[in-house]
């Protein structure tokens, strides 16, 4: 079996490469990259690289030759139509190249009433795949725990989590655990042979009081919970380029749409995912 991973130089993609390489010889892994300059370490390590552009089916047609399983990690745009166009282009290339299986990375925010700006793409994805005649699995990530680590110094300074979600909880998974699950599904046909949908979460979700208490314990700094309004949250982070998008996601969380918990990770890997406390302890480095 030959595998191709798109988005291989991204945060998640690099971990998927690492995890898949534990189970598959690297000469059976091809890496689809948008910017080859970011993949020089992979090239040195002996991986086969293929330049792909989701807007250009010709590049994907070349990259997809002789591939059995495509692990599709979408681009990071918040534009629903762009993502759909990119996926449709990918499907065209998949069919032309004769790929039989797609392992598709998605997100928890896929409900029909979810106000997250890109929820329409996640809602479209499983229905679209069901109509293709391909073998596939959709692997939905819950919120990544990883961005909490660089955010901790700001939270310590604020002395509060400020997410505008009220008394609701959110589900999380680490990128490392996500990558392990994705690689496992990709190499085990019984995990993708009837259009399975998985949601990767820790064993429990966390409301913001629970999360703030864990952060207080791990950092040794008092962190409470004092939510701002959704519009204030958007204003605070707009200068970073995604304030409105993030605010729409927390609006979904405040509606109770981001709190599902499953045992899918354990079902796929055979062991429990890392919990939030252990994740933060493993990754938090206080500045001395």
Buried (B, 14 or more C-beta within 10 A) or exposed (E): EBBBBBBBBBBBBBBBBEBBBEBBEBEBBBBBBBEBEEBEEBEEEEBBBBBBBBEEBEBBBEBBBEBBBBBBBBBEBBEBEBBBBBBEBBBEBBEEBEBBBBBBBBBBBBBEEBBBBBBBBBBBBBEBBEEEEBBBBBBBBBBBBBEBBEEBBEBBEEEBBBBBBBEBBBBBBBBBBBBBBBBBBBBEEEBBEEBBBBBBBBBEBBBBEBBBBBBBEBBEBEBBBEBBEBEEBBBBBBEEEBBBBBBBBBBBBBBBBBBBBBEBBEEBBEEEBBBBBBBBEEBBEEEE
